[in-house]
């Protein structure tokens, strides 16, 4: 029986950074079985003591932490050494190295990345815009979008849009519907002004995704919607459309939402650098 590790993620903030880093680490090891326990907003020695006390009742503990306060992080490290618990600082050395490189002292403020500054409100505005412009609900003000995503149904337009919005990009997404032969005039008017990106996907994969969608809604209709040959025709027509307007095309078949978003951001950076 494989060991099941208990990975304690101890953070003095939300723990979001720590969680993302651990997911990247975990992905590099096959058959790494673990249970993740989050301890966010850990800012007192008493909280640390309780975490260590709990760890004594379990096996195969690993502690990852992001704690800015040196006294608190040292307290955690000392207790881990005393109890033979593997303990790893995730950002500590990096902050120190940057401090030396920049010749500046770090402010060492927990949750500093979550400050309610201009960048924060820009992200909020981007999320609001993106939700309002999901699935072609509003197309009258596409001139305010940073990027417009176009594609047939279930090509990950919505989740990619929301992910980009959380990065601060205003995104509108517009579905290509077989029954509609012409694109919305508002989209055509913005074709030469905005970054418009076409999303495509393998027809077999799309058929599976659509079938699961229909089953989850307990619907027995929509035969054409899940027919692989008709989907293939949809995708081919979308490709011709994208090429006609010279829009960049991204195949999302084997891409996660994060990877698709990264490709879109790269395209935006290239266009903005011209």
C-alpha positions as CSV (number, residue, x, y, z in Angstrom):
1,X,0.0,0.0,0.0
2,X,1.4,3.4,-1.0
3,X,2.0,6.1,1.6
4,X,-0.6,8.8,1.7
5,X,1.2,12.0,2.6
6,X,-0.5,14.7,4.7
7,X,0.6,18.0,3.1
8,X,0.1,20.9,5.4
9,X,-0.1,24.3,3.5
10,X,0.6,26.9,6.1
11,X,0.2,30.5,5.0
12,X,-0.2,33.9,6.6
13,X,-2.5,35.0,3.8
14,X,-5.1,33.2,1.7
15,X,-2.8,30.4,0.7
16,X,-3.6,30.8,-3.0
17,X,0.1,31.2,-4.0
18,X,1.1,28.2,-2.0
19,X,-1.7,26.0,-3.4
20,X,-0.7,26.9,-7.0
21,X,3.0,26.1,-6.4
22,X,2.2,22.8,-4.7
23,X,0.0,21.8,-7.7
24,X,2.9,22.4,-10.0
25,X,5.2,20.4,-7.7
26,X,2.7,17.5,-7.4
27,X,2.2,17.3,-11.2
28,X,5.9,16.3,-11.5
29,X,5.5,13.1,-9.5
30,X,3.4,10.1,-10.5
31,X,1.7,8.0,-7.9
32,X,2.1,10.7,-5.3
33,X,-0.8,10.2,-3.1
34,X,-1.6,13.0,-0.7
35,X,-4.2,14.8,1.3
36,X,-3.9,18.6,1.4
37,X,-4.8,20.5,4.5
38,X,-4.9,24.3,4.3
39,X,-4.0,26.6,7.2
40,X,-4.6,30.1,5.9
41,X,-4.1,33.4,7.8
42,X,-1.7,31.8,10.2
43,X,-0.2,34.8,12.1
44,X,0.4,33.7,15.7
45,X,2.6,31.3,17.5
46,X,-0.4,29.8,19.1
47,X,-1.8,28.8,15.7
48,X,1.6,27.2,14.8
49,X,1.6,25.3,18.0
50,X,-1.9,23.9,17.3
51,X,-0.8,22.8,13.8
52,X,2.2,21.0,15.1
53,X,0.2,19.4,17.9
54,X,-2.2,18.0,15.3
55,X,0.6,16.8,13.1
56,X,1.8,14.5,16.0
57,X,-1.3,12.5,15.7
58,X,-0.8,11.7,12.0
59,X,1.8,10.0,9.7
60,X,3.8,11.1,6.7
61,X,3.5,14.9,7.3
62,X,5.0,17.4,4.9
63,X,4.8,21.1,5.7
64,X,5.0,23.9,3.1
65,X,4.7,27.4,4.2
66,X,4.6,31.1,3.2
67,X,5.1,33.2,6.3
68,X,6.6,36.6,6.0
69,X,7.2,37.3,9.7
70,X,10.7,35.9,10.5
71,X,10.0,35.2,14.2
72,X,6.9,33.2,13.3
73,X,8.5,31.3,10.4
74,X,11.5,30.5,12.7
75,X,9.2,29.2,15.3
76,X,7.6,26.9,12.8
77,X,11.0,25.6,11.6
78,X,12.2,25.0,15.1
79,X,9.2,22.9,16.0
80,X,9.4,21.0,12.8
81,X,13.1,20.1,13.4
82,X,12.2,19.1,17.0
83,X,9.5,16.8,15.7
84,X,11.4,15.5,12.6
85,X,8.8,17.0,10.2
86,X,9.9,17.9,6.7
87,X,9.3,21.6,6.3
88,X,9.9,23.8,3.3
89,X,9.7,27.6,2.8
90,X,8.2,28.4,-0.6
91,X,9.0,32.1,-1.0
92,X,11.5,32.9,1.7
93,X,14.7,32.5,-0.3
94,X,13.3,34.1,-3.4
95,X,12.3,37.3,-1.5
96,X,15.7,37.5,0.1
97,X,17.4,37.0,-3.3
98,X,15.3,39.7,-4.9
99,X,16.0,42.0,-2.0
100,X,19.7,41.6,-2.6
101,X,19.4,42.1,-6.4
102,X,17.2,45.2,-6.1
103,X,19.1,46.6,-3.1
104,X,15.8,47.2,-1.4
105,X,14.3,45.9,1.8
106,X,11.1,43.8,1.3
107,X,8.1,45.3,3.1
108,X,7.3,41.8,4.6
109,X,3.6,42.5,4.8
110,X,1.2,39.5,4.7
111,X,-1.4,39.6,1.9
112,X,0.6,42.4,0.2
113,X,-0.5,41.1,-3.2
114,X,-4.2,41.5,-2.2
115,X,-4.1,45.2,-1.5
116,X,-7.1,47.1,-2.7
117,X,-5.2,49.2,-5.3
118,X,-5.9,50.3,-8.8
119,X,-4.8,46.9,-10.2
120,X,-7.3,45.2,-7.9
121,X,-10.3,47.3,-9.1
122,X,-9.2,46.8,-12.7
123,X,-9.6,43.1,-12.2
124,X,-13.0,43.5,-10.6
125,X,-14.1,45.7,-13.5
126,X,-12.8,43.1,-15.9
127,X,-14.7,40.3,-14.2
128,X,-17.9,42.3,-14.3
129,X,-17.5,43.1,-18.0
130,X,-16.7,39.5,-18.9
131,X,-19.7,38.1,-17.1
132,X,-22.0,40.6,-18.7
133,X,-20.6,39.8,-22.2
134,X,-20.6,36.0,-21.8
135,X,-22.0,33.9,-24.7
136,X,-22.8,36.9,-26.8
137,X,-25.3,38.4,-24.3
138,X,-24.1,41.9,-25.0
139,X,-22.3,42.9,-28.2
140,X,-23.1,46.6,-28.4
141,X,-19.9,47.7,-26.7
142,X,-17.3,45.3,-27.9
143,X,-15.0,48.3,-28.3
144,X,-14.3,48.1,-24.6
145,X,-13.0,44.5,-24.7
146,X,-9.3,43.7,-24.6
147,X,-10.0,40.4,-26.5
148,X,-13.0,38.8,-28.1
149,X,-13.2,35.0,-28.3
150,X,-15.2,33.3,-31.0
151,X,-16.0,29.6,-31.4
152,X,-18.6,26.9,-31.8
153,X,-20.4,25.6,-28.7
154,X,-18.3,24.0,-25.9
155,X,-14.8,25.3,-27.0
156,X,-14.1,26.5,-23.5
157,X,-15.0,30.2,-24.3
158,X,-16.6,30.9,-21.0
159,X,-14.1,29.3,-18.6
160,X,-11.2,30.8,-20.6
161,X,-12.9,34.2,-20.5
162,X,-13.4,34.1,-16.7
163,X,-9.8,33.0,-16.2
164,X,-8.5,35.9,-18.3
165,X,-10.9,38.3,-16.4
166,X,-9.3,37.3,-13.1
167,X,-6.0,38.3,-14.7
168,X,-7.4,41.8,-15.5
169,X,-8.5,41.4,-19.1
170,X,-12.0,42.4,-20.3
171,X,-13.2,39.5,-22.5
172,X,-16.3,39.1,-24.6
173,X,-17.1,35.7,-26.1
174,X,-19.4,35.1,-29.0
175,X,-20.8,31.6,-30.0
176,X,-20.9,30.5,-33.6
177,X,-24.4,29.0,-34.1
178,X,-25.0,26.9,-37.3
179,X,-28.4,28.4,-37.9
180,X,-27.0,31.8,-38.1
181,X,-25.2,32.3,-41.4
182,X,-23.8,35.8,-40.7
183,X,-21.7,37.2,-37.9
184,X,-23.1,40.0,-35.7
185,X,-22.4,43.3,-37.4
186,X,-20.9,44.7,-34.2
187,X,-18.3,42.0,-34.3
188,X,-17.5,42.7,-37.9
189,X,-17.1,46.4,-37.2
190,X,-14.5,45.6,-34.5
191,X,-12.7,43.0,-36.6
192,X,-9.8,45.4,-37.5
193,X,-9.7,47.3,-34.3
194,X,-9.7,44.5,-31.6
195,X,-7.9,41.3,-30.9
196,X,-10.4,38.6,-32.0
197,X,-9.3,35.0,-31.5
198,X,-11.0,31.9,-32.9
199,X,-11.2,28.7,-30.7
200,X,-11.4,25.3,-32.3
201,X,-11.5,21.7,-31.0
202,X,-11.4,18.2,-32.3
203,X,-14.9,17.1,-33.4
204,X,-14.7,13.8,-31.5
205,X,-13.7,15.6,-28.3
206,X,-16.5,18.2,-28.8
207,X,-19.1,15.4,-29.4
208,X,-18.1,13.8,-26.0
209,X,-18.2,17.1,-24.2
210,X,-21.6,18.1,-25.7
211,X,-23.1,14.6,-25.0
212,X,-22.1,14.9,-21.3
213,X,-23.6,18.4,-21.2
214,X,-26.9,17.2,-22.7
215,X,-27.0,14.2,-20.3
216,X,-26.3,16.5,-17.3
217,X,-29.3,18.6,-18.3
218,X,-31.5,15.4,-18.7
219,X,-32.4,16.4,-22.3
220,X,-33.1,13.8,-25.0
221,X,-33.3,16.3,-27.9
222,X,-30.4,18.0,-29.7
223,X,-29.4,15.1,-32.0
224,X,-27.6,17.4,-34.4
225,X,-25.8,19.1,-31.5
226,X,-23.9,15.9,-30.6
227,X,-23.6,14.4,-34.1
228,X,-19.9,14.1,-34.8
229,X,-20.2,14.6,-38.6
230,X,-22.2,17.8,-38.1
231,X,-19.8,19.0,-35.5
232,X,-16.9,18.4,-37.9
233,X,-18.7,20.6,-40.4
234,X,-19.2,23.3,-37.7
235,X,-15.5,23.3,-36.9
236,X,-14.4,23.4,-40.5
237,X,-16.8,26.3,-41.2
238,X,-15.4,28.1,-38.2
239,X,-11.8,27.7,-39.4
240,X,-12.8,29.1,-42.8
241,X,-14.4,32.1,-41.1
242,X,-11.3,32.8,-38.9
243,X,-9.0,32.5,-41.9
244,X,-11.3,34.9,-43.9
245,X,-10.8,37.6,-41.3
246,X,-7.2,36.6,-40.5
247,X,-8.0,36.0,-36.8
248,X,-5.5,33.9,-34.8
249,X,-6.7,30.4,-34.1
250,X,-6.1,28.3,-31.0
251,X,-6.9,24.6,-30.9
252,X,-8.1,23.9,-27.3
253,X,-8.4,20.1,-27.8
254,X,-5.4,19.2,-25.6
255,X,-5.1,22.5,-23.7
256,X,-6.2,23.3,-20.2
257,X,-8.0,26.6,-19.7
258,X,-4.7,28.0,-18.2
259,X,-2.7,27.0,-21.3
260,X,-5.3,28.5,-23.6
261,X,-5.3,31.7,-21.6
262,X,-1.5,31.8,-21.7
263,X,-1.5,31.5,-25.5
264,X,-4.1,34.4,-25.7
265,X,-2.0,36.6,-23.4
266,X,1.1,35.9,-25.6
267,X,-0.9,37.0,-28.7
268,X,-2.0,40.1,-26.9
269,X,1.5,40.9,-25.9
270,X,2.7,40.5,-29.5
271,X,0.0,42.8,-30.8
272,X,0.5,45.4,-28.1
273,X,4.2,45.5,-28.8
274,X,3.7,46.6,-32.4
